[in-house]
Amino acid sequence: MSASLGLRILVADLVRRPGSSRPIELDEPLADLEVRACVVPPDAPVHVAVQLERIPEGLVVRGVVEASWTAECGRCLRPIDGRLAVGVDELYEQEPVEGETYQLEHDHIDLEPLVRDALLLELPPAPLCRPDCAGLCPECGIDRNEMSCSCRTDDLDPRWAALRSLDH
């Protein structure tokens, strides 16, 4: 029987029996999961399906973390969404190495830092509604995916003007 409180998992049974293992599967919402404009909705549960295994160094957590995300397209600003599945394979130990392993408490582990790290590293930093999104016209603001405009698009960034003069 596994006991958990959110993402804190009671592991006393595993700690006492080297070589033992146990599957854990749960769904928990997490707040404050966002990278720039991409966010995991705080009311949408994050799915965690992992295997806990007791090894001499501590506990290994292997499996998958899944979450839905929402954002605005980085080019046309349309709302978009997606689903992310991230593989995890991490060690929990009594004396963790900062940035490398996680804390194994006396009788429990907290999966929240692992889940946060895994998802935040994989959320798209500049999501697009589609790879060939034409975006918004910088002059008139029209969505170039839906219609075209007569605005000049050959104006180059003025910061490159000095380099353009070297071509002649």
Helices and strands as residue ranges (DSSP letters): E 4-5, E 8-10, H 12-15, E 21-29, E 33-35, E 38-40, E 45-55, E 58-72, E 79-93, E 102-103, E 108-110, H 112-122, G 158-160, H 161-164, G 165-167
